[in-house]
Amino acid sequence: MSCWTDPQCLLFVSSALLAAVAVAIFIAVKAVTTPLPQIVRFEEEKYYSDPVSKTKQPFPSINDSPRIALSVIVPAYEEERRLPKMLDEALEYLEKRSQKDVTFQYEVIVVSDGSKDSTVQVAMAYSKKYTADKVRVLELIKNRGKGGAVRLGMLSARGRQLLFADADGATKFADLEKLETEMRKLTPPEEWENPAIVIGSRAHLEEEAIASRSFFRTILMHGFHFLVWLFAVRGIRDTQCGYKLLTRSAAHHLFNLLHVERWAFDVELMFLAQTLKIPIEEVGVNWTEIEGSKITPVWTWIQMGCDLFLIWFRYAIGAWQIVGFGSNKVKSN
């Protein structure tokens, strides 16, 4: 009897082929993947321009001790239109607060992620108005993706606490106080060595969002949430809100371990934090959808779904490694 007509033989051959493919994929992934991320930063990206003195100054390193209370990281890819409104709101709030409390010193780092429009010029106008001590522009030579932009901003920050906020201004900036209230329950502000994270959340707005979304987009949203739960993060209702506050210790460790540089970086960030048992709190924020999003719903969610599987797979097979606090492997260049 031929093997092609024997069910048991066919099952054996099929299983052997699947096993061979799995082994080949495992070997290929291990061969092309580094256990820790290779963070590339071009020489020009290590400096910011001071529009007053007209000089280039070196960015500090997150390896250094903090010098101010808060750093705000704003990743911006071709955001010449939406960025001014966000910066106006943020800087008005931060200025009023610093005038009331002399101990509250801040900086805003706008990270232009390879923008081809006038994003850099728009941000530099704010640097000139508020000085480069308060507003700095990190101009990336090529597009890294949102995660890559946030990472390099974090690694250049001076704050005890670090907030990253989307350039569209969708989240009410004053809701920072809600995040800080929860952060104080986890660790006092001055104890920046304690790792902790508080994330803004739109989960409380989900029912309203579902009511205004098409059935297809609602299915995609629930599908993405299921994949997040299945492959990476559990217990967090909204991993994707672009409003997250970290202590300096948490930011230093996590962004030196982060591999994913595009849209799914938030999920890997939360996965790493949960694996390392870093305390995480989720806080509802005021959020309004702003026109001009760079996300293409179907394609972006398919890409993120693939990224979620790869995050799980690469950590599961040991291609990517997670090192604990205190390791000398985790240090920025």
RADA-V178578 format. One line per field, one symbol per residue. psi: psi as a letter, one per 20 degrees, with the letter a starting at -180 (. if undefined). A space follows every 10 residues. Layout:
psi: ???
//
This chain:
psi: pqhiiogggg gggggggggg gggggggggh hjpqhqqnop oqghijqqpo igilrpqpqr qihrqqirgp popopoomkh ghgggghggg hgghggghhh oiinqrqpop oomkqibkgg gghhhhhhgi qihhoqpoop gqphqgghgg ghggijqiqh qppppqiikh pphiihhggh ghhhhhqqhi miippqpppq qjhijgghgh hiqrgghggg ghgghghggg hfpqiphnii plnppqrhgg ggggiiipgp ibhjhhghgh ggghhjkppp qppprppppp qjqipogggg hgghgghggh ggghhhijhq qpqrqipihn pq.
//
